[in-house]
Amino acid sequence: MWEERFEGLPTTEILGRELPVATTQLTRLLGLALLDPIAAGQGLVIPCCRAVHSFGMRFALDLVFLDSSGRVLELRRRVRPGRFARSAAADSVVELPTR
């Protein structure tokens, strides 16, 4: 299922998944928050981002911090709701529903 807030967003392939890219203020602010795991789909790419929060999340996240070349810098598994995660060298973050 594709969440309505992701409609019209550009997509990119990362980690073998076709993911929407958060290019609007709303999608950057909310990320996958307030969604159930089905509506969250495969995940979301947040460009120009070094830190994310999981406030309002209804499930745990796997966070992948990428450098400007798209290489994985850091992976944070099973980040529970109500947390904050940061990677100082990151250029973007991929939010993935923990499966």
Summary of the structure (lengths in Angstrom):
residues: 99
radius of gyration: 12.0
end to end distance: 15.5
largest distance: 32.8
contacts: 273
relative contact order: 0.23
helix: 9%
strand: 39%
